[in-house]
Amino acid sequence: MNNIVISGIQQLGIGVSNVAEAWKWYRKYLGMDIKAVLALNLSGGGGFEIWQYTDRTPQPPKFIPALGDLGIFAAKIKARDIQKTHAWFTAEKLNVSKVYSGPDSRAHFFLTDPYSNIFQIIESENWFSKENKNTGSVYGVTIGVTDIEKSMKVYADILGYDKVVYDKKSTFADLDSLHGGNDTFRRVLLKNSKPRLGAFGKLFGDSEIELVQVEGRIPKKIYENRFWGDLGFIHLCFDIQGMEALNEACAKRGFPFTVDSFADHHGNSFDMGEAAGHFSYIEDPDGTLIEFVETHKVPILKKFGWYLNLRKRNPAKHLPDFIVKMLGFGRVKD
């Protein structure tokens, strides 16, 4: 995969019933106040792509998802100071668990938003800029799978999460606040061993994927009999360069593109609102959606008509920090 650059998690898709209401909540509590095609936080990490159906009522799962059910169960959000963040959320009367110590001894707690989405707030030392915020943005996800070895073919071999931080099978005290969290699980935490490259690689930063395989019960698919865009975590999206080469690499490993705008538009950029590029999807062995976006044009100072053409740059090279920070001119304040 030498001709492919995976810059990190670009965004996590979230289906909601009211975009304006949800984004206001995410701005206040998770700092997602930069509208740059999606909702970003310049502290660092991936963004939120917030979706709302306009022609139908988005549907929730037919059951309460339990840890280990198949799909994206929780989003990981990084925090500078876990105790301070937990105290603020508690004072705001948000739905939070107590603070736990995980298998790798990092402090974390769980936050459930008003729409039943679960966020693991976890301490991190990886930051892009010094924002006056308690949290950064998307640091990773927890994904329920049926077979961790098979899933590693996507998350380690394709996406580059090649460093195993821990691989443990047990019951875990730090999961006991979650629905189904008292079961026995195999948990594997994966990180990227090399720094992420690409234009926005420093902004997206390091990230992690936790694969969870439950024992003693048959897991259900969280998106069973529902549509893309229904309520909850829809997909995990990665910022990439080298779509054609990635298509070949995924197909070679048994995970061909299920959607491919490059092929559909004969190699021409697809208009993505304020940006342009290519996008595609694959599915992991359990049907969880992974999106790839190759951005060609991105607005830096939209009101002055400054759009950056990424096709004219070295795809592995970081953008200068001052250019990325100009996205802050698109900040939304309440």
ABEGO torsion letter per residue (X at the ends): XAABBBAEBABBBBBBABAAAAAAAAAAAAGBABBBGBBBBAAEEBBBBBBBBAABBBBBBABBBBBGBBEBABBBBBBABAAAAAAAAAAAGBBBBBBBBBAAGBBBBBBBBAAGBBBBBBBBABBABBBBBABBBBAEBBBBBABAAAAAAAAAAAAGBABBABBBBBBBAAAAABBGAABBBBBBBBBBABBBBEAAAAAAEBBBBBBBBBBGBBBBBAABGBBBGBBEBABBBBBBBGAAAAAAAAAAAGBBBABBAAAAAGGBBBBAEABBEBBBBBBBAAGBBBBBBBBABBBABAAAGBBBBAAABBAABBBBAAAAAAAAAABBBX
